[in-house]
Amino acid sequence: MPLPTLLGWTAAGRDLIDGAFVFCTDCYAVHRVSRSDRAPLYLSDGTPTIVDDCERFLAVHRDHRLQVLTRSSDAEMISHARWDPMCRVMWDVSDGETDFVVTFGRTDIEGPREYVVTPGRMVLERESVEVDEDALRHTIDEALYPHAAPVHKIDALVQTCLRLLLATPSDELELLDESRDEPNVQLAGLPLSVAEPLREKVRELFSEEEAEGLFAILDHDLRYDIPVVRLIRRYRIEPLD
């Protein structure tokens, strides 16, 4: 999206592209538009002073060609856990015609975020699905309490679940959250395509009384509350030709 000028834009105007990136194609400099651009800074004596980071960027690049880059895919790579202040993040962005990868993070823990734009796109290089078998087994055990189901029945149900999950396309997974401590790991529950055949396996293996508790966790807990699946994605940058 070309930007002939943003100088003098109202706060409401900039709110329309909040979260997007203003990109100077002459200098390859970039600024992410944010409501915090207009947040006051406080001097040592507590006096507030208004500093508009976006206006400052636009003033520096007044006579240059500016574009707005917006996120163009869900691809993301992070270097550390997201809560880590030194975490670096990579996203796909585009002006509508050309693809770029923007990398942002800090080189100093006390410094501001820095942004780097590179022509290219993020390409999925590797994807894997893992199942937290211990959490799965523990949830099944709790659902059967106080019944003492034979271990071989529980094993058969767990193995069926593992087989179904590992054969499930990643776009069918019910993503619930992301790992707090592991970068690039998303947590998921059981998709409907796994929960339904597991219900049939429960009917086959367990008594009606035992099955009642298992149906409850298959229909709710393991789908929406307990993420027993880990989706791990790794990307590489593909430069533009």
NORRA-V638886 format. One line per field, one symbol per residue. ss: DSSP state (H for helix, E for strand, - for the rest). phi: phi as a letter, one per 20 degrees, with the letter a starting at -180 (. if undefined). burial: 1 if it has 16 or more other C-alpha atoms within 10 Angstrom, else 0. A space follows every 10 residues. Layout:
BEGIN
ss = ???
phi = ???
burial = ???
END
This chain:
BEGIN
ss = -EE------- HHHHH----- EEEE----EE EE--HHHH-E EE-----EEE --HHHHHHHH -----EEEEE EEEEEEEE-- --------EE EEEE----EE EEEEE----- ---EEEEEEE EEEEEEEEEE E-HHHHHHHH HHHH------ HHHHHHHHHH HHHHHH---H HH-EEEEE-- ----EEEEE- -HHHHHHHHH HHHHH--HHH HHHHHHHHHH HHHHH---EE EEEEEEEEE- -
phi = .fcgadfngf gfffffdgne dedeffdleb cefbffgdff ddffenffce cdffffffff dgededcddc fdbefbccec gffffefdcc cecbeocdec dddcrdecfe effdccdcfq bedfebcbdc deffffffff gffefefdfg gfffgfffff ffffffeegf fefefdacff ddfmdddcef fgfeffffff ffffedfgff fgffffffec gfecddfedd ddccdcedff f
burial = 0000010000 0001001011 1111000011 1111000000 0000000000 0011101100 1101011111 1100111101 1100011111 1111100011 1111100000 0011111111 1100000010 1000011011 1011000000 0001001100 1101100101 0011110100 0011111111 1001100110 1100110001 1001101110 1111011111 1111101000 0
END
